[in-house]
Amino acid sequence: MNQGLSQALIAFQPISLVEMGMAELMERSDLKFAINLNDLMLVLPQLSNDYRILEINNKRNFNYDTLYYDTPEHLLYKMHHNGKMNRYKVRRRTYIDSNISFLEAKIKNNKGVTNKVRVKCERDVDFQDYLVSEFLFEHLNVDCSNLLPSININYDRIALINKSTIERVTIDMGLTYSFEGKKSTYNNLVIIEVKSDGKTNTLIKRLLRDTNKKPVSLSKYCVGMYMLEVNEKRNNFKKQVIKINKLIAN
């Protein structure tokens, strides 16, 4: 993490993981913004009075390792590519700093509401395991026994929580995608995700929109699938990736 970013994070009041968990939004409306690192350095210092920052063992920036799973035909990816609503993703997320892993199912309905469920798991997920299959069937109502590891995404995350309203903000940087020996890194890309009830025009939304940053429909998984050419169906994400490449080049 560069020195300027470290200095910007010091200005925030900390919040513990326990306190953060009390305000967790497992069902929420999401807004995503894609900006470059220079833009983040303009926005971040303006947030410190309204937001607290997650701090664990004196750290405020955390490394995440996420492995996505899909069918052999990449049906979960294709649902997103084809614009199907009521879609879902399955992933194993590992918090590298604490070495704790969760199996997560992320479901988005046709009203744009995202619901995330998760259960603690081993780093190597066995989809033939009864508890794993029951967990997924309970929440997705589909048989997930044929899921296989797909692409891996590693990134650093900063987590903020609004002091006065129900809102969480995640800031992801340094995205690195890998799949079967292929690798692609976005060093200058920052993905900001605002998770809220969708009703309040909060400070971070205003700051981003005032600087002409519009919400984007962006899936880390799908961008990675495009960049690494994992599946032949890619056209619907081409414009999105071109915009991202222009953004980080500025």
Order of alpha helices (4+ residues) and beta strands (2+ residues): alpha-beta-alpha-beta-alpha-beta-beta-alpha-beta-beta-beta-alpha-beta-beta-beta-alpha-alpha-alpha
